[in-house]
């Protein structure tokens, strides 16, 4: 009976795996380094506007009872402050990794990862290079440390999918103005209805304070928010979805789809969007 029902089932003409969840056209993600107290203000604004951020922290610089810091956030507030966002590695003490030997690179990266995981309670798998300093040797060392991606300070509009996830570029620093400010660059990208891809901005929250330009937080980021065809995600969510969509298995007869990952993936079945949750889905 089941065999006959499968044969009688209408076969989709085409099943496409969408680039982003829910068939969104564009993904927006952000990255902030160093874990200074001004992250609080950025998180508050992002939560209000529906944006998501990845916050790269130096665990040894976080403020604690035994090591007070007026510049850095409290270690005890990390989990609650960044809830709904992503905490990622920025090394323990923020050195130039290219100046260290293998053992010290491992200590800085793995040590930071462990310390941050103790604070947030989940596997920390992303990273940003201190000073943007890295080379092939650094990449080769950290590749074995459970790091999925590492952000550089380089600009490349075609940065995703990343050819080398451990040398991941972005669209630019938040104050980058070549050829135009980042909010204008996004608007040009977004207004092209045929454009699709990832728009990625990075920076430091303290730059708003040092430059006495907190108005720029709203000027740069608020216009990017609230778009119905944009997926607002953390860095690791972006990589996890890309990994999951690549692993999706569509049956040769197009009667079923198997999702072996733990991430829900959206497919377009003859013009209709369908979420494929982990496991087997009979169409």
N, C-alpha and C positions, 0 to 999 in steps of 0.2 A: 504493500500500500504506500509506504513512504517513498519507494523507488519510483512509482508511477507519479506521485505528487511532485517529485523533483523534476521529472521529465516534462510535466505539464506546466511547470512554473515558467513565466515569461522571462527570457534571458535579457538582461540589459545590453544595449548596444555598446555602451562605453561606461567604464568606471574610472574616474580620475581621482587621484589622491591630491587633495588641496595643499597648497604650500603652507597655509596657516590654519588654525582651528576655525571652525564655522565658516570656512571659505573667505576669511578676511583677505583683503587685497594687499595690505601693508602691515608690517610689524614695527612697533616703536619700542626701543629699549634704551636704557640709560645706565651710566656707571659713574660712581663717585668714590674717590680715594681718600684714605687716611683716617677716617673715623673721628673727625673733629666735632666739637659740640654743635656746630652749625648744621650738621646733618639733621638735627631735630627739626629745624625750620624747613628744610627741604622735604623731609618725610611728611610733615604736617601738610604742606602744600600739595604734594603728590597724592596723598590720601584724599584730599579735597577734590582734586581734579581728575582722579582715576588713573594716574600714571603709576608706573612701577620702576623701581630702581634696584641696581645691584650695588652694594656698598662694600668696598674692599678695605679690610681693617688690618692694622698691625697690632697683634694681640699684646705685645709687650708695652705698647704705648697707651693702652686703655687705662683709664683712671680706676684705681683700686684703693682700699683702705691703707695698704702698705706702700702705695705709690700714687699719691694724689697728682692729678693733672688738671690744670685749668683749661687746657686746650682740647683735650680729648674726652669723648663720652665715657660714661661709667661702664665697666664690664658688666655689671649687674643689670643694666638697662638694655643691653644689646638685643636679647630675644624679643622683648615686648616692643621696643622701638621699631625694629625692622620686620615685625610680623607682617606677612603679605608681600614682603620684598625679598631680596636675596642677600645673604652675607657671604662674602668670598675672601679668598686669601690675598694679602698684600705683603706677605712675609712677616716674620716676628718683629724685626727691628728696622725695616726699610733700607736695606743696603743696595748697592749696585751688585747685582748677582754675577755680572761678568767679571767681577774682581775677586770672586770667591772660588775656593776649590770645591770639589764634588760634595765632600762631607758637610761643608758649611751651607751649600745650596740646599741640601736635603734638610738640614736642621732648620733653616729659615722657612722653607715651604711646608714641610711636613709638620714642623712644630707649630706653625701658625694654624694649619688646618686642624690639628688636634685640639688646640686651645679654643678655637672658635666653635668647633663641634661641641665642646663641653658647655659652651654658653648657649648655643641655639638648639641643640638636641637633634640635629639632622646632619647627614653627610654633606660636608662643604666641598664642592667640586670645581668651583670657578676660581679665577685668579686675575690680577692685573699686575704687571711688572712695575716695581718701584722705579721711578725716574724713566720709565719706558725702556729700561736697560736690559737687553737680552741678546743672545747670539745662538747659533746652532747648538753649541755645546750645552748651554743652559737648557734649551729645549729638550735635548737628549736626556738630560738628567731628570727633569721634572716629569717627563712623559711616563715614568714608572711610579709616580707618586699619587695617582688617582685624580689628577687634574684633567678635566675635560677640555677646558679652553683657557687661554690667558690673553688678556687684552694688552695691546701695545699702545703707543702714542702716535701711530701712523694713520694716515687718512687714505681711504680707498672707497669710493662709492659702491664698488662691487665686492664688498667684504664678506658677504654671506650668500650661500654656504661657503665657509672658510676652507681654502685649500689646505692651510695648516692651522688648525684650531689653536695651537699654542703660539701662534704669531698672528693673532686676530686684530685686524685694523677696525676703524670706525669711520663714520661720516665726518667726524671732526670734534674738536674741543668745543665746549659750549660758547666760548667767546671768539671762535674762529670766524673770520669775515671775508674769506677769499673763496669765491668771488662775491659773496654776500653773507649777511648774518645767518645763523643757523635756522632761525624761525622762518626767514624768507626762503632759505634753501628747501626747507621742508614743504612750504606752501607751493613752491614750483613743482616739487616732486608729487605732492598729493593732488594738485589740480589737474595733472595729466591722468585722465581716467584709464589710460592703458598701462600706466606705471604700476609695478608691483615690486616688492622686495622689503628689505630691512632698513630702517632709519635709526642710526645709533649715535648718541651723543654722550660724551664723557666730560668730567671736570672735577673740581673740588668745591665743597660747600663753602670753605673759608674764603674763596675768591670773591664771593658776594660781599663778605664782611670787610675784607681788606681793601676792597675797592670802593666801599661805601655805596654799593650799587645793588641793594636787595630788590630794587624795582625790576632788575634784569631777570630775576628768577621768574616772575610772572610774564614778562615780555617775551622771554625765550620759550618757556615751557607751556604756559597755559594755551596758546594758540594751537599747540600740537595735540592737545587733549580733546576728548569728547567727539571723536570722529567715529561714526557707526561702522565704517568698513576698515577700521584699524584695530589690530590686536596689540594691546599694551601688555608687555611681558618683561620678565627678568631675563638676564643673559642665559641662565641655565635652562629656563623654560623654553627658550628659543632653540637651544641645542638638543634638549630632550625631545621636542616635537619633531625636529628634523631627523633625529635618530629613529624615532618611532615610525614616521611615515616611510622611511627607507626600508624598514623591516616588515611592513604590512604585506601580507600574502593574499593576492586575489586569485581565486580558483580559475583554472584554464577555461572552465565552462561558464564563468562569471555568475555562478549561482550562490557563491558564498565568499566571505572575506575573513581571514584569520589575522588577529592582532596579537602577536606574541609579547608585546611590550606592556608596560603598566600605564601608558599614556593614551588617552582617547584620541583617535585620529579621525578627521572628517574626510569623507569621500563625496564626490559628485556623481550620482548615479542617474544618467540620462537627464541632467538638469536639475535634479533634486539633491539637496545636501543631506547627508546621513552620517551621524556620529558612530564610529566603530569603537566600542569600548573594548577593553582587554578580553581576549577569548575569541570564540568563533561566532560569526554573525551570518545567518542564512538570509539571503536577500529575497 
